[in-house]
C-alpha cells in the first residue's frame, strides 16, 4: 500500500513538472503575428547587433560579432539620419588574438566634460572581459583598459554608472558548454548581479536569478532594472548610496526578455524579446536550426515601476532573426539581433507615456 501511494505521488509530481516545463518552453506557441510600428528596413544584413545604445547626435552604437570567430567582434555605428552603418575604428588596441571576441552587452558613461566612455562585455575562451574605450571623433574608439575579475563567469550585459564602475549580470554560473547547458535546461537559478567599483567586483544580488540578462538604470539613477530571461520577468531594484541593490518589484512579461534600453525623456523601457522559448533554446543549443522569432516591447513607467506594456514590433523570424535589443529615438526604432540583421523602423504612432492603467506588482 505504501509503495502504491509513493508511486502515485511520484507520478503526479512528474506530470506536474512535465506540464510546467512544457509551458516554460512555450511548446503551444506555433506562430507569431507580424506587428510593425511603421515602415521598417534592414540597415545591416549580417553579423548581428546583440546590444544597441544611443550615444547622442542621432547615432546608435552596436556590438556586432557574437557569433563570429576569435577576435572578429566589432563595434558599429548607425547614423539615424542617413541609415548608414560603419565599423568604428579602434586605436591603441592590445596585441591579443582574442581581443574583441564575441562582444555582448554594451553601455556608455559620460563624464562632466561630456566625454563618452564605452564599455563592452566580450567572451574569449579563457575568461570574460569588459573592454573600455573612449569615444573620439569620426567614429573612432581609443582603447583604455581591459577589466576582468575572478567573480566574472558567464557575463551578459552591463550598465556603467561611473568611470570604470558598473553593474553587470552573471547570466550563468558556469562558462563551459556542458555545465552551462545543464544549468539553463534544468532551470537552475544560479545567476547573479555584480558591482564593479573600479578595482574589484562584488555580488549585489548574490544568487537566485534564472539567467539574468539585460540590465539598465532609471534616469534618476535610483532604480536598477534587470531582465530575468529564464523566468520571463522584469525586476526592479532600489539602488543605495553604497551601490547595494534591494529588490523592489517583479513584473511578469511572459516572454524571454533580453536587453533593456531606457528612454531618458520618459523613463520608459524598450526591450528586445524572444517570444517562443523553445526556439531560443534551440539556438542556444545549436540543435535543429529553427527559425528564431523577434519581439519588441515598450514598458511604460511611473515612479520607476511598470504601469503598462505594449507590443511595438513582432516578426516570425523572416525579416528579423532573434531580436535582442531595441532603442527608440525621435520617432525611430532600432532593433538588434543575436547574429543576423539590424532593422530600423519609422514609428508612426505610440500611446502616451505614464498610463494610469496600473498593474499590481509582485514583491
VOGUSE-574563 format. One line per 3 residues: number of its first residue (from 1); their letters; for each residue x, y, z of N, C-alpha, C. Coordinates in steps of 0.05 Angstrom, whole numbers, plus 5000, padded with zeros to 4 digits. Example, Ala and Ser with C-alpha at 12.3 -4.5 7.8 and 13.67 -1.06 7.14 Angstrom:
2
1> AS> 5264/4886/5156/5246/4910/5156/5264/4934/5156 | 5257/4955/5142/5273/4979/5143/5258/5001/5157
//
This chain:
363
1> XXX> 5017/4976/5000/5000/5000/5000/5017/5025/5000 | 5038/5025/5018/5056/5048/5020/5070/5053/4993 | 5079/5031/4980/5093/5034/4955/5074/5045/4933
4> XXX> 5049/5038/4934/5029/5048/4915/5025/5078/4918 | 5023/5087/4943/5020/5115/4949/5044/5131/4939 | 5068/5120/4945/5092/5133/4936/5093/5135/4905
7> XXX> 5085/5114/4891/5085/5114/4862/5066/5135/4851 | 5042/5137/4864/5022/5157/4855/5033/5186/4859 | 5044/5191/4883/5056/5217/4888/5078/5224/4868
10> XXX> 5096/5204/4864/5118/5208/4845/5108/5214/4817 | 5089/5198/4807/5079/5202/4780/5064/5229/4778 | 5049/5236/4799/5035/5262/4799/5055/5285/4798
13> XXX> 5076/5284/4814/5096/5305/4814/5110/5306/4787 | 5117/5283/4776/5130/5283/4750/5112/5295/4728 | 5086/5289/4729/5067/5300/4710/5065/5331/4712
16> XXX> 5065/5340/4737/5064/5369/4742/5089/5383/4731 | 5112/5370/4735/5137/5381/4725/5137/5382/4695 | 5128/5361/4682/5127/5360/4653/5109/5381/4642
19> XXX> 5086/5386/4654/5068/5406/4645/5080/5434/4648 | 5093/5438/4672/5106/5464/4677/5128/5469/4657 | 5144/5448/4651/5166/5451/4633/5156/5456/4604
22> XXX> 5134/5443/4597/5122/5447/4570/5113/5477/4568 | 5101/5487/4589/5092/5515/4588/5116/5534/4587 | 5137/5527/4602/5160/5545/4603/5173/5547/4575
25> XXX> 5175/5526/4560/5187/5527/4534/5168/5536/4512 | 5144/5544/4520/5124/5555/4501/5118/5535/4479 | 5115/5510/4486/5110/5489/4466/5085/5493/4450
28> XXX> 5065/5506/4462/5039/5510/4448/5039/5535/4430 | 5061/5551/4430/5062/5574/4413/5073/5565/4386 | 5056/5566/4365/5064/5555/4339/5071/5577/4319
31> XXX> 5061/5602/4323/5066/5623/4303/5065/5650/4317 | 5075/5670/4303/5076/5697/4313/5062/5716/4293 | 5043/5732/4303/5031/5752/4286/5051/5775/4281
34> XXX> 5053/5783/4256/5072/5805/4250/5060/5832/4258 | 5077/5848/4272/5069/5874/4281/5092/5893/4274 | 5085/5917/4264/5106/5937/4258/5094/5965/4265
37> XXX> 5110/5983/4275/5100/6010/4282/5099/6029/4259 | 5109/6020/4236/5111/6036/4211/5129/6022/4192 | 5138/6035/4171/5156/6023/4152/5183/6015/4165
40> XXX> 5192/5991/4159/5217/5981/4170/5236/5973/4148 | 5262/5975/4152/5282/5967/4132/5306/5956/4146 | 5320/5938/4133/5345/5928/4143/5367/5948/4138
43> XXX> 5383/5954/4158/5406/5972/4155/5432/5956/4158 | 5429/5931/4168/5452/5913/4170/5441/5885/4164 | 5454/5870/4146/5444/5845/4137/5456/5821/4151
46> XXX> 5479/5824/4164/5493/5801/4176/5511/5811/4198 | 5519/5793/4216/5538/5799/4237/5524/5805/4263 | 5499/5814/4262/5484/5819/4286/5490/5846/4300
49> XXX> 5474/5852/4319/5477/5876/4336/5465/5869/4363 | 5480/5851/4378/5468/5839/4402/5458/5859/4421 | 5473/5882/4424/5463/5903/4441/5467/5929/4426
52> XXX> 5448/5948/4432/5448/5974/4419/5444/5995/4440 | 5456/6018/4436/5451/6040/4454/5456/6067/4440 | 5441/6087/4449/5442/6113/4437/5463/6130/4450
55> XXX> 5481/6143/4435/5502/6159/4446/5498/6189/4442 | 5476/6197/4429/5471/6225/4423/5478/6232/4394 | 5470/6256/4386/5476/6266/4359/5465/6247/4338
58> XXX> 5443/6234/4343/5429/6216/4324/5446/6192/4316 | 5462/6182/4335/5479/6159/4329/5474/6137/4350 | 5470/6113/4340/5467/6089/4357/5492/6071/4352
61> XXX> 5504/6062/4374/5526/6043/4370/5516/6015/4377 | 5530/5994/4365/5521/5967/4368/5544/5948/4371 | 5541/5928/4388/5561/5907/4389/5555/5886/4368
64> XXX> 5574/5878/4352/5569/5860/4329/5591/5839/4328 | 5582/5814/4323/5601/5792/4320/5599/5772/4343 | 5577/5770/4357/5574/5750/4378/5577/5722/4367
67> XXX> 5569/5718/4342/5572/5691/4330/5597/5688/4313 | 5615/5707/4314/5639/5706/4297/5661/5692/4311 | 5684/5690/4298/5707/5675/4308/5723/5692/4327
70> XXX> 5746/5681/4336/5763/5694/4356/5773/5720/4345 | 5769/5741/4361/5780/5768/4355/5766/5781/4332 | 5743/5772/4323/5729/5783/4300/5706/5802/4307
73> XXX> 5701/5807/4332/5680/5825/4340/5687/5854/4335 | 5666/5870/4330/5670/5899/4325/5648/5915/4338 | 5651/5941/4339/5631/5960/4347/5623/5975/4322
76> XXX> 5597/5976/4316/5587/5991/4293/5571/6015/4302 | 5569/6035/4284/5554/6059/4290/5534/6063/4268 | 5509/6069/4276/5487/6074/4257/5480/6104/4259
79> XXX> 5481/6117/4236/5472/6145/4234/5442/6145/4227 | 5425/6154/4246/5396/6153/4242/5387/6171/4220 | 5402/6191/4212/5394/6209/4191/5398/6198/4163
82> XXX> 5420/6183/4160/5427/6172/4134/5422/6142/4132 | 5417/6129/4155/5414/6100/4156/5440/6085/4150 | 5462/6099/4149/5488/6087/4143/5500/6074/4168
85> XXX> 5511/6050/4164/5525/6035/4186/5554/6033/4179 | 5571/6041/4198/5600/6039/4194/5613/6024/4217 | 5635/6011/4212/5650/5997/4233/5669/6018/4246
88> XXX> 5668/6020/4272/5684/6040/4286/5713/6031/4287 | 5731/6050/4283/5759/6044/4285/5768/6044/4314 | 5783/6023/4321/5794/6021/4348/5824/6026/4347
91> XXX> 5833/6047/4362/5861/6054/4362/5874/6046/4389 | 5898/6038/4387/5913/6031/4411/5905/6004/4423 | 5893/5987/4407/5884/5961/4417/5908/5943/4426
94> XXX> 5904/5927/4446/5926/5909/4455/5931/5887/4434 | 5955/5877/4434/5963/5857/4415/5956/5829/4426 | 5929/5824/4424/5919/5798/4433/5901/5787/4411
97> XXX> 5905/5761/4404/5888/5749/4383/5859/5748/4392 | 5854/5746/4418/5826/5743/4427/5814/5769/4435 | 5827/5791/4429/5815/5818/4434/5789/5821/4418
100> XXX> 5768/5830/4431/5742/5834/4419/5730/5808/4408 | 5732/5787/4424/5720/5762/4416/5691/5761/4427 | 5672/5757/4410/5644/5754/4416/5633/5777/4434
103> XXX> 5633/5802/4424/5622/5824/4440/5592/5820/4446 | 5585/5828/4470/5558/5823/4480/5546/5849/4489 | 5541/5852/4515/5528/5877/4525/5546/5901/4522
106> XXX> 5533/5924/4518/5547/5949/4514/5534/5971/4530 | 5550/5990/4541/5540/6012/4556/5559/6035/4553 | 5548/6060/4558/5565/6084/4557/5563/6099/4583
109> XXX> 5583/6114/4589/5583/6133/4612/5595/6159/4602 | 5581/6181/4609/5590/6208/4601/5599/6223/4626 | 5624/6234/4625/5634/6249/4648/5624/6278/4648
112> XXX> 5632/6293/4667/5622/6321/4670/5630/6339/4647 | 5651/6331/4633/5661/6347/4610/5649/6337/4584 | 5630/6318/4585/5617/6309/4561/5632/6287/4546
115> XXX> 5655/6278/4557/5669/6256/4545/5655/6230/4549 | 5654/6213/4528/5639/6188/4530/5658/6165/4530 | 5653/6147/4550/5668/6122/4552/5649/6098/4546
118> XXX> 5660/6079/4531/5644/6056/4521/5654/6031/4535 | 5635/6015/4545/5642/5990/4559/5628/5967/4544 | 5644/5946/4538/5634/5924/4522/5642/5897/4535
121> XXX> 5622/5880/4540/5628/5853/4550/5637/5836/4527 | 5659/5821/4530/5669/5803/4510/5674/5775/4522 | 5675/5755/4504/5676/5727/4513/5699/5711/4501
124> XXX> 5724/5718/4506/5746/5700/4498/5743/5673/4512 | 5757/5653/4501/5756/5626/4512/5765/5625/4541 | 5786/5641/4547/5799/5639/4573/5783/5651/4596
127> XXX> 5770/5674/4591/5756/5689/4611/5738/5710/4599 | 5717/5718/4614/5701/5741/4605/5714/5767/4612 | 5712/5786/4594/5725/5812/4599/5706/5835/4592
130> XXX> 5713/5858/4603/5700/5883/4596/5721/5901/4584 | 5717/5908/4558/5736/5925/4544/5726/5954/4546 | 5744/5972/4552/5737/6000/4557/5750/6018/4536
133> XXX> 5734/6036/4525/5743/6054/4504/5734/6083/4510 | 5748/6102/4499/5740/6130/4499/5731/6137/4471 | 5707/6149/4469/5697/6156/4443/5710/6181/4432
136> XXX> 5721/6180/4408/5733/6203/4395/5716/6211/4371 | 5725/6231/4357/5710/6240/4334/5713/6220/4310 | 5695/6223/4291/5696/6208/4266/5696/6178/4270
139> XXX> 5678/6169/4289/5674/6140/4293/5699/6126/4301 | 5715/6138/4319/5739/6126/4329/5736/6120/4359 | 5745/6096/4367/5746/6089/4395/5775/6085/4403
142> XXX> 5783/6098/4425/5810/6096/4435/5810/6076/4458 | 5825/6054/4455/5826/6034/4476/5838/6045/4502 | 5825/6040/4525/5835/6049/4550/5845/6027/4569
145> XXX> 5828/6006/4573/5837/5985/4591/5819/5960/4587 | 5828/5938/4597/5813/5913/4598/5807/5906/4627 | 5782/5901/4633/5774/5894/4661/5765/5865/4662
148> XXX> 5777/5850/4681/5767/5824/4687/5768/5820/4717 | 5756/5799/4727/5755/5795/4756/5750/5765/4761 | 5760/5754/4784/5755/5726/4790/5726/5719/4792
151> XXX> 5708/5738/4798/5680/5732/4800/5666/5732/4774 | 5679/5743/4753/5666/5742/4726/5664/5713/4717 | 5640/5706/4707/5636/5679/4696/5624/5681/4669
154> XXX> 5599/5673/4666/5585/5675/4640/5569/5701/4641 | 5583/5723/4635/5571/5750/4638/5555/5757/4612 | 5537/5776/4616/5520/5782/4593/5518/5812/4587
157> XXX> 5508/5828/4605/5504/5857/4599/5513/5873/4623 | 5517/5899/4618/5526/5917/4640/5515/5944/4636 | 5514/5960/4658/5506/5988/4656/5527/6004/4672
160> XXX> 5540/6022/4658/5561/6039/4671/5547/6061/4688 | 5558/6065/4712/5547/6085/4730/5568/6105/4739 | 5593/6101/4729/5615/6119/4735/5639/6111/4718
163> XXX> 5661/6125/4720/5685/6118/4705/5695/6091/4716 | 5693/6071/4699/5701/6043/4705/5686/6032/4728 | 5661/6041/4732/5644/6030/4752/5618/6021/4739
166> XXX> 5609/5997/4744/5586/5986/4730/5573/5963/4745 | 5547/5959/4740/5533/5935/4747/5534/5916/4723 | 5537/5890/4729/5540/5871/4707/5525/5845/4714
169> XXX> 5511/5833/4695/5496/5809/4700/5513/5784/4695 | 5512/5766/4713/5525/5740/4711/5502/5721/4703 | 5498/5717/4677/5475/5702/4667/5475/5674/4676
172> XXX> 5498/5661/4674/5501/5633/4683/5525/5630/4700 | 5524/5612/4719/5547/5608/4737/5571/5595/4722 | 5565/5576/4704/5586/5562/4690/5591/5573/4662
175> XXX> 5616/5572/4653/5623/5582/4627/5625/5560/4606 | 5633/5535/4615/5636/5514/4595/5609/5504/4585 | 5609/5495/4561/5584/5487/4547/5568/5465/4561
178> XXX> 5580/5443/4569/5564/5422/4582/5550/5431/4607 | 5565/5444/4625/5553/5451/4651/5533/5475/4648 | 5540/5494/4631/5521/5516/4627/5495/5507/4614
181> XXX> 5497/5488/4595/5473/5476/4583/5456/5463/4604 | 5469/5446/4621/5453/5434/4643/5440/5455/4661 | 5455/5477/4666/5445/5498/4683/5419/5510/4673
184> XXX> 5418/5518/4648/5393/5530/4638/5372/5510/4631 | 5379/5487/4621/5359/5467/4615/5345/5456/4640 | 5360/5455/4662/5348/5446/4687/5335/5468/4703
187> XXX> 5334/5493/4691/5322/5516/4704/5334/5523/4731 | 5360/5520/4732/5375/5526/4757/5379/5556/4760 | 5370/5567/4782/5372/5596/4787/5399/5603/4800
190> XXX> 5420/5602/4785/5447/5606/4796/5459/5632/4786 | 5443/5648/4772/5453/5674/4762/5454/5695/4784 | 5469/5717/4778/5472/5738/4798/5478/5765/4785
193> XXX> 5479/5786/4801/5487/5812/4791/5511/5821/4808 | 5532/5832/4795/5556/5841/4808/5558/5872/4804 | 5573/5884/4823/5580/5912/4820/5610/5914/4819
196> XXX> 5621/5927/4799/5650/5931/4797/5656/5961/4804 | 5673/5965/4824/5677/5992/4835/5701/6006/4823 | 5713/5995/4802/5737/6007/4790/5761/5991/4796
199> XXX> 5759/5974/4817/5782/5957/4825/5774/5928/4826 | 5752/5922/4838/5743/5894/4840/5713/5892/4840 | 5703/5868/4835/5674/5863/4834/5665/5851/4860
202> XXX> 5640/5856/4867/5627/5843/4890/5598/5837/4883 | 5587/5815/4894/5559/5809/4888/5540/5829/4902 | 5521/5839/4887/5500/5856/4899/5472/5842/4898
205> XXX> 5470/5823/4880/5448/5803/4881/5462/5776/4879 | 5469/5764/4903/5488/5742/4903/5480/5718/4886 | 5454/5710/4886/5446/5687/4871/5416/5687/4869
208> XXX> 5405/5665/4858/5376/5662/4858/5362/5673/4833 | 5377/5681/4813/5365/5691/4788/5369/5671/4766 | 5348/5667/4751/5348/5647/4729/5355/5662/4703
211> XXX> 5381/5661/4696/5391/5674/4672/5385/5704/4671 | 5396/5719/4690/5394/5749/4688/5408/5758/4663 | 5395/5775/4647/5406/5782/4621/5411/5811/4619
214> XXX> 5392/5827/4609/5396/5856/4606/5396/5870/4632 | 5409/5893/4633/5409/5910/4657/5411/5939/4649 | 5397/5956/4664/5399/5985/4658/5391/6000/4683
217> XXX> 5391/6027/4681/5386/6044/4704/5365/6065/4697 | 5350/6073/4716/5329/6094/4712/5342/6121/4708 | 5328/6139/4695/5340/6166/4691/5349/6180/4716
220> XXX> 5335/6176/4739/5342/6189/4764/5364/6173/4779 | 5373/6151/4767/5396/6135/4778/5388/6120/4804 | 5363/6119/4811/5355/6107/4836/5346/6077/4834
223> XXX> 5340/6068/4809/5330/6041/4805/5346/6027/4784 | 5353/6002/4790/5366/5985/4770/5346/5965/4760 | 5344/5962/4734/5326/5943/4721/5342/5919/4711
226> XXX> 5332/5895/4716/5344/5871/4707/5324/5853/4693 | 5330/5843/4669/5312/5824/4656/5321/5796/4664 | 5302/5781/4676/5307/5754/4683/5297/5736/4660
229> XXX> 5315/5731/4642/5310/5717/4617/5295/5690/4622 | 5306/5674/4640/5295/5647/4644/5268/5647/4656 | 5262/5666/4674/5235/5667/4687/5216/5686/4673
232> XXX> 5224/5698/4650/5207/5716/4635/5196/5739/4652 | 5214/5751/4667/5206/5772/4685/5224/5796/4682 | 5214/5819/4689/5230/5843/4692/5231/5850/4722
235> XXX> 5255/5855/4733/5259/5860/4761/5268/5889/4766 | 5258/5901/4787/5267/5927/4795/5281/5927/4822 | 5304/5940/4824/5320/5940/4849/5325/5969/4857
238> XXX> 5319/5976/4883/5328/6002/4893/5358/6002/4896 | 5370/6024/4888/5399/6027/4890/5407/6045/4913 | 5423/6035/4931/5431/6051/4955/5455/6068/4948
241> XXX> 5463/6085/4967/5485/6103/4963/5512/6088/4961 | 5513/6064/4974/5537/6048/4972/5535/6027/4950 | 5516/6031/4931/5513/6015/4907/5502/5986/4912
244> XXX> 5492/5981/4935/5478/5956/4940/5450/5957/4928 | 5439/5934/4922/5412/5932/4910/5393/5917/4928 | 5369/5928/4930/5347/5916/4945/5323/5912/4926
247> XXX> 5313/5888/4925/5291/5883/4906/5266/5899/4913 | 5255/5912/4893/5231/5929/4897/5206/5916/4886 | 5209/5904/4862/5185/5892/4849/5194/5872/4828
250> XXX> 5174/5856/4819/5178/5837/4798/5153/5838/4780 | 5158/5838/4754/5136/5841/4734/5138/5818/4714 | 5116/5803/4712/5115/5781/4692/5111/5792/4664
253> XXX> 5129/5785/4646/5127/5795/4619/5118/5772/4600 | 5121/5747/4608/5111/5724/4593/5125/5721/4566 | 5150/5730/4564/5167/5727/4541/5195/5728/4551
256> XXX> 5214/5716/4537/5242/5716/4546/5254/5744/4540 | 5257/5759/4561/5266/5787/4559/5297/5788/4558 | 5306/5804/4538/5335/5806/4534/5345/5833/4543
259> XXX> 5358/5848/4526/5370/5874/4534/5349/5896/4538 | 5355/5915/4556/5337/5936/4564/5350/5963/4556 | 5335/5980/4542/5343/6007/4538/5323/6026/4551
262> XXX> 5332/6048/4562/5315/6067/4577/5313/6093/4562 | 5288/6101/4557/5283/6128/4545/5289/6149/4566 | 5309/6165/4562/5317/6185/4582/5297/6207/4586
265> XXX> 5279/6211/4567/5258/6232/4569/5234/6223/4585 | 5225/6198/4580/5201/6188/4592/5205/6167/4614 | 5229/6155/4614/5235/6134/4633/5225/6107/4624
268> XXX> 5211/6106/4601/5200/6081/4590/5223/6061/4583 | 5217/6035/4584/5236/6015/4578/5230/6003/4551 | 5250/5998/4535/5248/5985/4509/5264/5960/4510
271> XXX> 5251/5937/4505/5263/5911/4510/5261/5893/4485 | 5284/5882/4477/5284/5861/4457/5277/5835/4470 | 5260/5819/4457/5250/5794/4469/5250/5771/4450
274> XXX> 5248/5747/4461/5246/5722/4446/5219/5709/4454 | 5199/5711/4438/5172/5704/4446/5166/5674/4447 | 5182/5657/4434/5178/5628/4435/5203/5616/4446
277> XXX> 5201/5606/4471/5225/5598/4486/5239/5575/4474 | 5225/5554/4464/5239/5531/4454/5255/5537/4429 | 5248/5558/4415/5264/5566/4392/5289/5580/4400
280> XXX> 5287/5596/4422/5311/5609/4433/5330/5588/4444 | 5319/5568/4458/5335/5546/4469/5348/5530/4447 | 5334/5526/4425/5345/5512/4402/5369/5527/4391
283> XXX> 5367/5553/4390/5390/5569/4381/5414/5567/4400 | 5408/5568/4426/5430/5566/4446/5443/5539/4445 | 5428/5518/4439/5439/5491/4437/5451/5484/4410
286> XXX> 5446/5502/4390/5455/5497/4363/5446/5470/4354 | 5420/5465/4357/5409/5438/4353/5396/5434/4325 | 5372/5445/4320/5357/5439/4296/5355/5462/4276
289> XXX> 5366/5485/4283/5365/5508/4265/5338/5519/4260 | 5321/5519/4281/5294/5530/4279/5295/5560/4275 | 5275/5571/4262/5272/5600/4258/5269/5613/4285
292> XXX> 5282/5636/4289/5282/5650/4315/5265/5675/4312 | 5241/5676/4323/5224/5700/4321/5235/5724/4337 | 5222/5747/4332/5230/5771/4345/5206/5786/4357
295> XXX> 5212/5802/4378/5191/5817/4391/5204/5841/4405 | 5191/5864/4404/5199/5888/4419/5176/5897/4435 | 5181/5901/4461/5161/5911/4480/5169/5938/4490
298> XXX> 5149/5955/4495/5153/5980/4509/5139/5978/4535 | 5154/5982/4557/5142/5982/4583/5141/6011/4593 | 5117/6021/4596/5113/6048/4606/5116/6049/4636
301> XXX> 5130/6069/4646/5138/6070/4674/5125/6094/4688 | 5118/6090/4713/5110/6111/4732/5125/6107/4758 | 5139/6127/4767/5155/6125/4792/5173/6101/4791
304> XXX> 5185/6096/4768/5204/6074/4765/5192/6047/4768 | 5166/6045/4764/5152/6019/4764/5136/6016/4738 | 5131/5992/4730/5117/5987/4705/5087/5993/4709
307> XXX> 5077/6010/4692/5048/6017/4693/5032/6002/4672 | 5044/5998/4649/5031/5983/4627/5052/5974/4607 | 5044/5956/4589/5062/5944/4570/5048/5943/4543
310> XXX> 5064/5947/4522/5052/5944/4495/5073/5932/4476 | 5063/5917/4457/5080/5905/4437/5082/5924/4414 | 5107/5932/4407/5112/5951/4386/5119/5937/4360
313> XXX> 5133/5915/4362/5143/5901/4338/5142/5871/4343 | 5136/5855/4323/5137/5826/4324/5142/5815/4296 | 5157/5794/4295/5163/5781/4269/5168/5752/4273
316> XXX> 5161/5736/4253/5165/5707/4256/5193/5698/4251 | 5211/5716/4245/5239/5710/4240/5247/5713/4211 | 5228/5718/4194/5234/5721/4165/5246/5748/4159
319> XXX> 5239/5769/4174/5250/5795/4170/5273/5800/4190 | 5268/5792/4215/5287/5797/4236/5290/5772/4252 | 5315/5761/4253/5321/5735/4265/5332/5738/4293
322> XXX> 5315/5737/4313/5324/5736/4341/5330/5763/4353 | 5310/5779/4358/5314/5806/4369/5325/5805/4397 | 5346/5820/4402/5359/5821/4429/5357/5848/4442
325> XXX> 5354/5869/4426/5355/5896/4438/5339/5915/4420 | 5329/5937/4432/5315/5957/4417/5318/5984/4431 | 5322/6005/4415/5323/6032/4427/5307/6051/4409
328> XXX> 5293/6069/4422/5275/6088/4409/5286/6116/4411 | 5289/6130/4388/5300/6157/4388/5285/6173/4367 | 5271/6194/4376/5259/6214/4359/5242/6202/4337
331> XXX> 5225/6183/4343/5207/6172/4324/5219/6149/4308 | 5242/6140/4315/5255/6117/4301/5262/6095/4321 | 5259/6071/4312/5264/6047/4329/5286/6030/4316
334> XXX> 5307/6026/4331/5329/6009/4321/5327/5982/4336 | 5327/5960/4321/5324/5933/4333/5348/5916/4325 | 5361/5905/4345/5385/5889/4341/5378/5859/4344
337> XXX> 5396/5842/4333/5393/5813/4335/5418/5800/4345 | 5417/5774/4351/5439/5759/4361/5463/5759/4342 | 5458/5750/4317/5479/5747/4298/5471/5754/4269
340> XXX> 5447/5765/4266/5436/5768/4239/5433/5798/4232 | 5408/5806/4227/5403/5833/4216/5400/5854/4238 | 5400/5880/4229/5392/5902/4245/5370/5917/4229
343> XXX> 5348/5924/4242/5326/5936/4228/5321/5964/4240 | 5314/5982/4223/5307/6010/4230/5278/6015/4222 | 5261/6022/4241/5233/6026/4235/5225/6055/4241
346> XXX> 5208/6066/4224/5194/6091/4230/5171/6085/4249 | 5168/6100/4270/5147/6095/4289/5125/6117/4285 | 5103/6108/4273/5082/6127/4265/5063/6133/4288
349> XXX> 5062/6115/4308/5044/6120/4330/5054/6107/4355 | 5052/6121/4377/5057/6110/4404/5036/6120/4423 | 5026/6103/4440/5007/6112/4460/5022/6130/4480
352> XXX> 5008/6148/4494/5021/6167/4512/5036/6152/4535 | 5057/6163/4544/5072/6152/4567/5057/6157/4592 | 5066/6144/4614/5055/6148/4641/5025/6142/4641
355> XXX> 5018/6118/4632/4990/6109/4633/4981/6106/4662 | 4955/6111/4667/4944/6108/4693/4933/6080/4698 | 4936/6063/4678/4927/6035/4680/4948/6018/4694
358> XXX> 4949/6020/4721/4969/6006/4736/4963/5977/4740 | 4984/5960/4740/4982/5932/4746/4994/5927/4774 | 4982/5910/4788/4993/5903/4814/5020/5890/4811
361> XXX> 5040/5899/4825/5066/5888/4823/5072/5869/4846 | 5088/5849/4840/5094/5828/4859/5119/5834/4874 | 5118/5834/4901/5142/5839/4917/5158/5813/4919
//
